[in-house]
Structures are given as C-alpha cells and as structure tokens.
C-alpha cells in the first residue's frame, strides 16, 4: 500500500525539515495529508551555496555522464510510477490514470533533454588564415525556478530537465499545495547519484523566496511557470539585475471550428480535452468560436459529451474528472460563471459547485456569451467552456487574437488554404489543427504576447539554459 511521502526540503544532497510547516490538503475531501516544511533565509543561503558548488562540479561533468544520471533517475521514476501517481492524485485530485500519464510525460521531458544535452553544438566561423573563430554553448549557471500546482510532477520536470541537461545547477521552489511530485523527482536523482548541490528543492512563502533568490549574483536564469501577473512581477525583479528569464504564463486558448469541420466529432473531442485535468491547464481549450452553420450541431455534441463526464474522487476507478485543486479556483469559477449568466450568457450544463465536501466544480458550458463577460477575457483555469458562433473565418481569427494572451490556439478544418491563413495570422506560440494536443517533449512550447517568453522542449528547449561564448584565437603571436 502506498502512502503520501514525508515532506522535506532537499539542499546540498541532504534532506532537511526545518521547524515551520504548512498543511497540504487533499482537494477531494479537504483532509490534511502532509506537513510541508518551509524554508527560511538560512535554508535559502545554504541552497545558494550548495548550488554554486554543484554548478562547479556539474558544468565540468561530460554531457554523456550527465545524460546517464538523468536517464538513471528516469528509470527509477518509471519504476516508482504507481507511488508517484498516488501522491499526485492525493494532493492534486486528478484521476489516477491521468496522474500516471503525467509521470510518463515528466520522464519523457527528462529523456528528451538528456539527449539534447549531448547535442549542444557550437560552430566554427569561416575566418582568415591564422585566426579561428569558434562559438561555444556553455551552461548558464545556477537557475532559480518556480513551478506551479497544476502538474505536480511534469511541471518541475520541465525546469529540472532543462537545467540539468545543460550543465546548470538549480534551486527549484515547487508548488506548496502539491509538493510530492517534485519531492519524488529529488528522491530519484538522489538515488541515481546526482552530485550534491546540483538539484535543490525548497518550499516556503513564494514571494519571500523569489524576492530573495532572484537578485543573487550566482542566479543566472529565472524560470517560472504560472500566471501572467506573477510572471510579470518576477520579470521585473530579474530585470533590475539583468538576469534573463524563461516565462511560461497564462493562456485563454481559442478554438476555431471552420465550416468544413465535422461538428459532432469536433464537439466530442473538444469536450473531452476541455475537462482534462479539470481544465487546469495553460493550454486548455476554452473559447470555442464555431462557424454559425455548425453551431447547434457542435454545441449539442459538446454538451452530450460533457454530460458523460464522471466527476469524483480521482482514486476511484472510472473517474474522468476530479475536484479543482484548491478553494481559490472554486470561487473564481463560480464568479466567472455567475457574471456571464447575469450578462446574458446561456448556461448549457453545469454552473456550480458539486456537493459540499472537497472542491468539486461541475463541468460547465456557457453559450452566446457577451464580450463584456469577464470569462471572455479572464482565463478560467478550470472546467469551464465558452461556445460562441462566428459568421466567418475572419471573425474567428479576430476573436482568437482579441486577447493579450498567445499560448496555444486550435482549429478544426481540412482546407490547406485555411491552415495557411491560420499559421500566418493567429498570434500564438503553439497552433494545433484537428488535434487539441499542444505540448510534447520534442516540440518547442511557449507563448507570445502576455503568455510569456522563451521555449521549453524541442531543439530550442536548452537555449535559455546556455550562454553563447565566442572564441577568437590567433595562431601566431
Ligand atoms: P497565483 O497567480 O497566485 O500563483 C500562480 C503560481 O505562482 C503558483 O504556483 C504560486 O505558488 C506562484 N507564485 C505566486 N506568487 C509568487 C511569487 N511572488 N514568487 C514566486 N512564485 C509565486 O495564482 P493561483 O491561484 O495559484 O493560480 C491561478 C492562476 O495561475 C491561473 O488563473 C493561471 O492563470 C495561473 N497558472 C498557470 C499555470 C500554467 O501552467 N501556466 C499553472 C498554474 C497556475
């Protein structure tokens, strides 16, 4: 029988449990499942020193050896998948099957970056006789990273994978509400023989930790995933110290359903994908702009599929959707729904909290939502979809681009010419046609506009974790 792990900090290769703790809550029933130790200044200073020492060792370790240790840790995580998934479901609420998939995805991020780390090629620039110009890509230094609660294991995986594969050390503050995913990663790396100080895991008061770590001299990259508001704040602190940032921020993903799409198949797929992870995904499809000729067929198929969603405790077999991860989301979703209905939106299904134990919110669909409803501009980050008709492709693209966000965008169409226009005109970092998958280990992921800066994954994923150094070498002197 698996149990929720004992929560600790991991600093300089040792496990630490300073005095002050905060409770970790199971969102399915509100029970306390763990006591999370909070780092203070002393722990952060120790982590900074350890990361400095770790960087000196790790940056001088060969890429192949680094890759071997990362893969060894991955093998352990795959072997421990049931344990890790169990912890994730307890602290986050998602169905166990989705938690298992998350562990696999997290391992895939590590595996991809471990291989990419061995291909950090520089280049030789053609030069005059007697002099050589060589461009190197070198590890940036210590990374200060901050990962959110929606994917407790795969979110920290992205940051740790990028840092370690590039030869950087990292201090990661994972989400306090869902700490076990990151803890399991640290355990695997500890057991795989990662040198001390290369990976340091802390928890605490987010604002205190970020404002203390980011200005430190040895921090050479700030990597954050979370809301645009917090990302903007952290970017401001980093800018004052000329420290580069990698920012994966909010989205409010549009889906354009063109007049040649199959409305029933598209409606079904949209509903399934919308409710994944209870909608708490930065790429979650949310604003559905449907050609008016397909509007009712698409909406009917969407709603019929939503009605089939089995909402319940993620530990129970057959559950499709668990609770939202915390009480804040419950209130935010209720406010956005009530506001839209008050302004004239039609509530097709759902609309409120389910039961009074745990943080369950009904899968909810709103139609004909006026543009002044808050949900048209604020990311709901939950199981809430908006379906509106559009008269043309032009209008669909205009609506898609209407917000300051530009992370994922989707469309359903079979026409090559339409795809061509979407590629040129939709403002986003990730465009998906006839699929609602936006982020894979092998493809670059990130946003434009207020959705962030930089890319994770793909061949571009290590760019931010490395610096470019040019060598000019005169042979005769
Ligand atoms: P929030 O804005 O308070 O926090 C978002 C994340 O940032 C959390 O993980 C939090 O611990 C962290 N954070 C907050 N203040 C920080 C600080 N000063 N320094 C460092 N880290 C800090 O909101 P929330 O209620 O936790 O989440 C809701 C919103 O966050 C959503 O609406 C969504 O836009 C966004 N979010 C995005 C992602 C994503 O994958 N891009 C993930 C989780 C949350």
Boltz pocket constraint, residues with backbone or C-beta under 6 A from the ligand:
constraints:
  - pocket:
      binder: B
      contacts: [[A, 146], [A, 147], [A, 148], [A, 149], [A, 150], [A, 175], [A, 176], [A, 206], [A, 207], [A, 208], [A, 210], [A, 211], [A, 225], [A, 226], [A, 227], [A, 228], [A, 229], [A, 230], [A, 233], [A, 234], [A, 248], [A, 249], [A, 250], [A, 251], [A, 280], [A, 281], [A, 282], [A, 328], [A, 379], [A, 380], [A, 381]]
      max_distance: 6.0
